[in-house]
Amino acid sequence: MKKHKFWKRLFVLAIAVFLTFIFADQQKTLNQYSQNSEELKAQIEKEKEYKEELSKQKEDITSLDFVEKTAREKLDMYYPNERVYIDRGM
């Protein structure tokens, strides 16, 4: 009878140790997922800000001021009869 109790206790102890290791491993995995989740949330916020910036640029591109500024600066285009002074003293 004592051997039966001994094996029973040993079995219960083995299950307890096994469950402890399983719990520790699951906790480690959960912490890793939480960290990944925080990193992804930060990345999502960064991408939302970038999207808003692109939307603003899209609105600006269609404005007449942007078109005029681009034509003047990059294409050297000016209005007819507009006087353009170039400083050659440099």
N, CA, C and O atoms as a GROMACS GRO file, in nm:
protein
  360
    1MET      N    1   0.081  -0.119   0.000
    1MET     CA    2   0.000   0.000   0.000
    1MET      C    3   0.086   0.126   0.000
    1MET      O    4   0.052   0.225  -0.065
    2LYS      N    5   0.198   0.123   0.073
    2LYS     CA    6   0.286   0.239   0.079
    2LYS      C    7   0.352   0.264  -0.056
    2LYS      O    8   0.373   0.379  -0.095
    3LYS      N    9   0.384   0.156  -0.128
    3LYS     CA   10   0.442   0.174  -0.261
    3LYS      C   11   0.341   0.238  -0.355
    3LYS      O   12   0.377   0.320  -0.440
    4HIS      N   13   0.216   0.201  -0.339
    4HIS     CA   14   0.111   0.258  -0.422
    4HIS      C   15   0.099   0.409  -0.398
    4HIS      O   16   0.085   0.485  -0.493
    5LYS      N   17   0.106   0.453  -0.272
    5LYS     CA   18   0.099   0.596  -0.238
    5LYS      C   19   0.222   0.669  -0.290
    5LYS      O   20   0.212   0.782  -0.338
    6PHE      N   21   0.338   0.602  -0.280
    6PHE     CA   22   0.462   0.663  -0.327
    6PHE      C   23   0.454   0.692  -0.476
    6PHE      O   24   0.488   0.802  -0.520
    7TRP      N   25   0.409   0.596  -0.554
    7TRP     CA   26   0.398   0.614  -0.699
    7TRP      C   27   0.292   0.718  -0.734
    7TRP      O   28   0.306   0.795  -0.830
    8LYS      N   29   0.188   0.717  -0.656
    8LYS     CA   30   0.082   0.815  -0.678
    8LYS      C   31   0.135   0.957  -0.656
    8LYS      O   32   0.110   1.047  -0.736
    9ARG      N   33   0.208   0.975  -0.546
    9ARG     CA   34   0.265   1.107  -0.514
    9ARG      C   35   0.370   1.146  -0.619
    9ARG      O   36   0.377   1.262  -0.661
   10LEU      N   37   0.450   1.050  -0.661
   10LEU     CA   38   0.551   1.076  -0.761
   10LEU      C   39   0.485   1.117  -0.894
   10LEU      O   40   0.533   1.208  -0.962
   11PHE      N   41   0.378   1.053  -0.929
   11PHE     CA   42   0.303   1.087  -1.049
   11PHE      C   43   0.246   1.228  -1.042
   11PHE      O   44   0.255   1.305  -1.138
   12VAL      N   45   0.186   1.261  -0.929
   12VAL     CA   46   0.130   1.395  -0.909
   12VAL      C   47   0.240   1.500  -0.914
   12VAL      O   48   0.222   1.606  -0.974
   13LEU      N   49   0.356   1.470  -0.853
   13LEU     CA   50   0.469   1.563  -0.855
   13LEU      C   51   0.520   1.582  -0.998
   13LEU      O   52   0.552   1.693  -1.038
   14ALA      N   53   0.530   1.473  -1.073
   14ALA     CA   54   0.576   1.482  -1.212
   14ALA      C   55   0.481   1.567  -1.295
   14ALA      O   56   0.525   1.648  -1.377
   15ILE      N   57   0.352   1.549  -1.275
   15ILE     CA   58   0.254   1.629  -1.348
   15ILE      C   59   0.267   1.776  -1.309
   15ILE      O   60   0.258   1.864  -1.395
   16ALA      N   61   0.288   1.804  -1.181
   16ALA     CA   62   0.303   1.942  -1.134
   16ALA      C   63   0.427   2.007  -1.197
   16ALA      O   64   0.421   2.122  -1.240
   17VAL      N   65   0.537   1.935  -1.202
   17VAL     CA   66   0.660   1.987  -1.262
   17VAL      C   67   0.638   2.011  -1.411
   17VAL      O   68   0.680   2.113  -1.464
   18PHE      N   69   0.574   1.916  -1.477
   18PHE     CA   70   0.545   1.929  -1.619
   18PHE      C   71   0.459   2.052  -1.647
   18PHE      O   72   0.487   2.129  -1.739
   19LEU      N   73   0.353   2.070  -1.568
   19LEU     CA   74   0.265   2.184  -1.586
   19LEU      C   75   0.338   2.316  -1.559
   19LEU      O   76   0.311   2.416  -1.625
   20THR      N   77   0.429   2.316  -1.462
   20THR     CA   78   0.507   2.436  -1.433
   20THR      C   79   0.593   2.474  -1.553
   20THR      O   80   0.598   2.592  -1.590
   21PHE      N   81   0.659   2.377  -1.614
   21PHE     CA   82   0.740   2.406  -1.733
   21PHE      C   83   0.653   2.453  -1.850
   21PHE      O   84   0.691   2.545  -1.923
   22ILE      N   85   0.540   2.392  -1.867
   22ILE     CA   86   0.449   2.433  -1.974
   22ILE      C   87   0.403   2.576  -1.951
   22ILE      O   88   0.400   2.657  -2.044
   23PHE      N   89   0.366   2.608  -1.828
   23PHE     CA   90   0.321   2.743  -1.795
   23PHE      C   91   0.433   2.845  -1.820
   23PHE      O   92   0.407   2.952  -1.876
   24ALA      N   93   0.554   2.813  -1.781
   24ALA     CA   94   0.667   2.905  -1.801
   24ALA      C   95   0.691   2.928  -1.950
   24ALA      O   96   0.716   3.041  -1.993
   25ASP      N   97   0.685   2.822  -2.028
   25ASP     CA   98   0.704   2.835  -2.172
   25ASP      C   99   0.593   2.918  -2.236
   25ASP      O  100   0.620   3.001  -2.323
   26GLN      N  101   0.470   2.897  -2.193
   26GLN     CA  102   0.358   2.974  -2.246
   26GLN      C  103   0.370   3.121  -2.208
   26GLN      O  104   0.336   3.208  -2.287
   27GLN      N  105   0.417   3.148  -2.088
   27GLN     CA  106   0.436   3.286  -2.044
   27GLN      C  107   0.543   3.355  -2.128
   27GLN      O  108   0.529   3.472  -2.163
   28LYS      N  109   0.649   3.283  -2.159
   28LYS     CA  110   0.756   3.336  -2.243
   28LYS      C  111   0.701   3.370  -2.382
   28LYS      O  112   0.730   3.476  -2.437
   29THR      N  113   0.624   3.280  -2.438
   29THR     CA  114   0.564   3.302  -2.570
   29THR      C  115   0.468   3.421  -2.566
   29THR      O  116   0.466   3.502  -2.659
   30LEU      N  117   0.389   3.431  -2.461
   30LEU     CA  118   0.295   3.541  -2.447
   30LEU      C  119   0.368   3.675  -2.438
   30LEU      O  120   0.325   3.773  -2.499
   31ASN      N  121   0.476   3.680  -2.363
   31ASN     CA  122   0.555   3.803  -2.354
   31ASN      C  123   0.613   3.842  -2.489
   31ASN      O  124   0.616   3.960  -2.524
   32GLN      N  125   0.657   3.744  -2.564
   32GLN     CA  126   0.712   3.769  -2.698
   32GLN      C  127   0.603   3.825  -2.790
   32GLN      O  128   0.628   3.919  -2.866
   33TYR      N  129   0.484   3.768  -2.784
   33TYR     CA  130   0.374   3.818  -2.866
   33TYR      C  131   0.334   3.960  -2.825
   33TYR      O  132   0.301   4.042  -2.910
   34SER      N  133   0.338   3.988  -2.697
   34SER     CA  134   0.305   4.124  -2.650
   34SER      C  135   0.406   4.224  -2.703
   34SER      O  136   0.369   4.334  -2.746
   35GLN      N  137   0.532   4.188  -2.700
   35GLN     CA  138   0.636   4.277  -2.752
   35GLN      C  139   0.617   4.300  -2.902
   35GLN      O  140   0.627   4.413  -2.950
   36ASN      N  141   0.591   4.193  -2.975
   36ASN     CA  142   0.566   4.206  -3.119
   36ASN      C  143   0.445   4.293  -3.146
   36ASN      O  144   0.444   4.372  -3.241
   37SER      N  145   0.343   4.279  -3.064
   37SER     CA  146   0.221   4.358  -3.079
   37SER      C  147   0.251   4.507  -3.062
   37SER      O  148   0.202   4.590  -3.139
   38GLU      N  149   0.330   4.541  -2.962
   38GLU     CA  150   0.365   4.682  -2.939
   38GLU      C  151   0.446   4.737  -3.056
   38GLU      O  152   0.423   4.851  -3.099
   39GLU      N  153   0.538   4.659  -3.108
   39GLU     CA  154   0.618   4.703  -3.222
   39GLU      C  155   0.530   4.726  -3.345
   39GLU      O  156   0.549   4.823  -3.418
   40LEU      N  157   0.435   4.636  -3.366
   40LEU     CA  158   0.346   4.650  -3.481
   40LEU      C  159   0.253   4.770  -3.466
   40LEU      O  160   0.222   4.837  -3.564
   41LYS      N  161   0.207   4.797  -3.343
   41LYS     CA  162   0.123   4.914  -3.320
   41LYS      C  163   0.200   5.042  -3.352
   41LYS      O  164   0.146   5.134  -3.413
   42ALA      N  165   0.326   5.046  -3.310
   42ALA     CA  166   0.409   5.164  -3.339
   42ALA      C  167   0.428   5.180  -3.490
   42ALA      O  168   0.424   5.291  -3.543
   43GLN      N  169   0.449   5.068  -3.558
   43GLN     CA  170   0.467   5.073  -3.703
   43GLN      C  171   0.338   5.118  -3.772
   43GLN      O  172   0.343   5.193  -3.870
   44ILE      N  173   0.224   5.074  -3.722
   44ILE     CA  174   0.096   5.115  -3.779
   44ILE      C  175   0.077   5.266  -3.764
   44ILE      O  176   0.034   5.332  -3.858
   45GLU      N  177   0.109   5.320  -3.648
   45GLU     CA  178   0.098   5.464  -3.626
   45GLU      C  179   0.189   5.542  -3.721
   45GLU      O  180   0.150   5.645  -3.775
   46LYS      N  181   0.310   5.490  -3.739
   46LYS     CA  182   0.405   5.555  -3.828
   46LYS      C  183   0.351   5.556  -3.972
   46LYS      O  184   0.361   5.657  -4.042
   47GLU      N  185   0.294   5.445  -4.014
   47GLU     CA  186   0.239   5.435  -4.149
   47GLU      C  187   0.116   5.524  -4.166
   47GLU      O  188   0.094   5.578  -4.274
   48LYS      N  189   0.034   5.539  -4.060
   48LYS     CA  190  -0.081   5.628  -4.068
   48LYS      C  191  -0.036   5.773  -4.088
   48LYS      O  192  -0.094   5.847  -4.166
   49GLU      N  193   0.069   5.812  -4.015
   49GLU     CA  194   0.122   5.947  -4.031
   49GLU      C  195   0.175   5.968  -4.172
   49GLU      O  196   0.155   6.073  -4.232
   50TYR      N  197   0.243   5.867  -4.225
   50TYR     CA  198   0.296   5.875  -4.361
   50TYR      C  199   0.181   5.887  -4.462
   50TYR      O  200   0.191   5.962  -4.559
   51LYS      N  201   0.075   5.813  -4.438
   51LYS     CA  202  -0.042   5.818  -4.527
   51LYS      C  203  -0.105   5.957  -4.526
   51LYS      O  204  -0.143   6.010  -4.630
   52GLU      N  205  -0.115   6.016  -4.407
   52GLU     CA  206  -0.170   6.151  -4.397
   52GLU      C  207  -0.082   6.251  -4.471
   52GLU      O  208  -0.132   6.342  -4.538
   53GLU      N  209   0.048   6.234  -4.458
   53GLU     CA  210   0.142   6.322  -4.528
   53GLU      C  211   0.126   6.310  -4.680
   53GLU      O  212   0.126   6.410  -4.751
   54LEU      N  213   0.111   6.187  -4.728
   54LEU     CA  214   0.091   6.166  -4.871
   54LEU      C  215  -0.042   6.224  -4.918
   54LEU      O  216  -0.051   6.278  -5.029
   55SER      N  217  -0.145   6.213  -4.836
   55SER     CA  218  -0.275   6.271  -4.872
   55SER      C  219  -0.264   6.422  -4.884
   55SER      O  220  -0.322   6.482  -4.975
   56LYS      N  221  -0.190   6.484  -4.792
   56LYS     CA  222  -0.172   6.629  -4.798
   56LYS      C  223  -0.094   6.666  -4.924
   56LYS      O  224  -0.128   6.763  -4.992
   57GLN      N  225   0.009   6.590  -4.956
   57GLN     CA  226   0.086   6.617  -5.077
   57GLN      C  227  -0.002   6.602  -5.201
   57GLN      O  228   0.010   6.678  -5.296
   58LYS      N  229  -0.089   6.503  -5.199
   58LYS     CA  230  -0.178   6.481  -5.313
   58LYS      C  231  -0.269   6.602  -5.334
   58LYS      O  232  -0.292   6.644  -5.447
   59GLU      N  233  -0.320   6.656  -5.224
   59GLU     CA  234  -0.405   6.775  -5.233
   59GLU      C  235  -0.324   6.894  -5.283
   59GLU      O  236  -0.373   6.973  -5.364
   60ASP      N  237  -0.201   6.908  -5.237
   60ASP     CA  238  -0.116   7.020  -5.278
   60ASP      C  239  -0.078   7.012  -5.425
   60ASP      O  240  -0.068   7.115  -5.492
   61ILE      N  241  -0.058   6.893  -5.475
   61ILE     CA  242  -0.017   6.876  -5.614
   61ILE      C  243  -0.122   6.929  -5.710
   61ILE      O  244  -0.088   6.982  -5.816
   62THR      N  245  -0.247   6.915  -5.676
   62THR     CA  246  -0.353   6.960  -5.765
   62THR      C  247  -0.380   7.109  -5.754
   62THR      O  248  -0.459   7.164  -5.831
   63SER      N  249  -0.317   7.176  -5.658
   63SER     CA  250  -0.341   7.320  -5.643
   63SER      C  251  -0.264   7.398  -5.749
   63SER      O  252  -0.159   7.356  -5.797
   64LEU      N  253  -0.319   7.511  -5.784
   64LEU     CA  254  -0.260   7.598  -5.885
   64LEU      C  255  -0.125   7.653  -5.838
   64LEU      O  256  -0.033   7.670  -5.918
   65ASP      N  257  -0.115   7.682  -5.710
   65ASP     CA  258   0.011   7.735  -5.656
   65ASP      C  259   0.125   7.635  -5.673
   65ASP      O  260   0.237   7.672  -5.709
   66PHE      N  261   0.096   7.510  -5.648
   66PHE     CA  262   0.200   7.407  -5.662
   66PHE      C  263   0.244   7.394  -5.808
   66PHE      O  264   0.363   7.385  -5.837
   67VAL      N  265   0.148   7.394  -5.897
   67VAL     CA  266   0.179   7.382  -6.040
   67VAL      C  267   0.264   7.500  -6.085
   67VAL      O  268   0.363   7.482  -6.156
   68GLU      N  269   0.226   7.620  -6.043
   68GLU     CA  270   0.301   7.740  -6.080
   68GLU      C  271   0.442   7.736  -6.021
   68GLU      O  272   0.539   7.767  -6.091
   69LYS      N  273   0.454   7.700  -5.898
   69LYS     CA  274   0.585   7.694  -5.832
   69LYS      C  275   0.676   7.591  -5.900
   69LYS      O  276   0.794   7.618  -5.924
   70THR      N  277   0.620   7.475  -5.933
   70THR     CA  278   0.698   7.372  -6.000
   70THR      C  279   0.742   7.418  -6.138
   70THR      O  280   0.856   7.394  -6.179
   71ALA      N  281   0.652   7.483  -6.210
   71ALA     CA  282   0.686   7.531  -6.344
   71ALA      C  283   0.797   7.635  -6.338
   71ALA      O  284   0.887   7.635  -6.422
   72ARG      N  285   0.792   7.722  -6.241
   72ARG     CA  286   0.894   7.825  -6.228
   72ARG      C  287   1.029   7.767  -6.187
   72ARG      O  288   1.132   7.798  -6.247
   73GLU      N  289   1.029   7.682  -6.084
   73GLU     CA  290   1.154   7.633  -6.027
   73GLU      C  291   1.221   7.523  -6.109
   73GLU      O  292   1.342   7.525  -6.128
   74LYS      N  293   1.144   7.430  -6.157
   74LYS     CA  294   1.204   7.315  -6.223
   74LYS      C  295   1.206   7.325  -6.375
   74LYS      O  296   1.293   7.268  -6.440
   75LEU      N  297   1.112   7.398  -6.431
   75LEU     CA  298   1.103   7.405  -6.577
   75LEU      C  299   1.141   7.542  -6.632
   75LEU      O  300   1.140   7.562  -6.753
   76ASP      N  301   1.174   7.635  -6.544
   76ASP     CA  302   1.209   7.771  -6.586
   76ASP      C  303   1.103   7.833  -6.676
   76ASP      O  304   1.136   7.895  -6.778
   77MET      N  305   0.979   7.816  -6.641
   77MET     CA  306   0.869   7.872  -6.718
   77MET      C  307   0.817   7.996  -6.646
   77MET      O  308   0.815   8.002  -6.523
   78TYR      N  309   0.776   8.095  -6.725
   78TYR     CA  310   0.725   8.219  -6.667
   78TYR      C  311   0.606   8.265  -6.748
   78TYR      O  312   0.581   8.215  -6.858
   79TYR      N  313   0.531   8.362  -6.694
   79TYR     CA  314   0.416   8.418  -6.764
   79TYR      C  315   0.464   8.503  -6.882
   79TYR      O  316   0.575   8.557  -6.879
   80PRO      N  317   0.383   8.514  -6.987
   80PRO     CA  318   0.421   8.602  -7.099
   80PRO      C  319   0.433   8.746  -7.048
   80PRO      O  320   0.359   8.789  -6.960
   81ASN      N  321   0.527   8.820  -7.106
   81ASN     CA  322   0.553   8.960  -7.070
   81ASN      C  323   0.600   8.976  -6.925
   81ASN      O  324   0.598   9.088  -6.872
   82GLU      N  325   0.640   8.869  -6.863
   82GLU     CA  326   0.693   8.879  -6.726
   82GLU      C  327   0.843   8.901  -6.736
   82GLU      O  328   0.912   8.833  -6.813
   83ARG      N  329   0.894   8.994  -6.660
   83ARG     CA  330   1.036   9.022  -6.662
   83ARG      C  331   1.107   8.934  -6.560
   83ARG      O  332   1.067   8.925  -6.444
   84VAL      N  333   1.211   8.870  -6.606
   84VAL     CA  334   1.290   8.783  -6.519
   84VAL      C  335   1.431   8.839  -6.514
   84VAL      O  336   1.495   8.859  -6.618
   85TYR      N  337   1.477   8.864  -6.396
   85TYR     CA  338   1.611   8.919  -6.379
   85TYR      C  339   1.703   8.808  -6.329
   85TYR      O  340   1.670   8.737  -6.234
   86ILE      N  341   1.816   8.793  -6.394
   86ILE     CA  342   1.913   8.691  -6.357
   86ILE      C  343   2.039   8.762  -6.311
   86ILE      O  344   2.095   8.844  -6.384
   87ASP      N  345   2.082   8.732  -6.193
   87ASP     CA  346   2.202   8.792  -6.138
   87ASP      C  347   2.322   8.710  -6.182
   87ASP      O  348   2.341   8.598  -6.135
   88ARG      N  349   2.401   8.765  -6.272
   88ARG     CA  350   2.518   8.694  -6.324
   88ARG      C  351   2.646   8.731  -6.247
   88ARG      O  352   2.756   8.692  -6.287
   89GLY      N  353   2.631   8.803  -6.142
   89GLY     CA  354   2.746   8.848  -6.066
   89GLY      C  355   2.805   8.741  -5.975
   89GLY      O  356   2.902   8.767  -5.904
   90MET      N  357   2.751   8.628  -5.975
   90MET     CA  358   2.800   8.523  -5.886
   90MET      C  359   2.913   8.446  -5.943
   90MET      O  360   2.964   8.354  -5.878
   0.00000   0.00000   0.00000
